[in-house]
Amino acid sequence: MATILPSIDRILDPVAACLTPEVAQRIVDVRVDDPLMMERLEHLREKANDGTLAEADREEYEDFVEANDVLTLLKDKARSLLVRNG
């Protein structure tokens, strides 16, 4: 994953360049708070920590982690835009 993030970061640059301050603020405010999704993620996290993830569960957990990483990068870009625009 560490080698993928720089590529995703660069891919998101043109997206970030399209952001208005209003849209950037909305991205910064995004919260993943679906109770069922959070419960599932916690279940997978516990299994990962215990070393008991099945292959399908591992793939699902990795998908959650990667999606969170992309959202984090996009939020960082949105925050940078907001700081630049004071």
Number of C-alpha atoms within 10 A of each C-alpha: 9 6 7 9 14 12 10 14 17 12 11 15 13 10 12 21 11 10 16 14 17 11 14 21 16 12 19 18 10 10 8 9 9 8 9 9 12 12 12 13 16 13 14 21 16 13 16 15 9 9 9 12 18 12 9 9 16 16 12 16 21 14 12 14 14 15 12 13 16 15 16 14 20 21 20 17 22 25 17 14 18 18 10 9 9 7
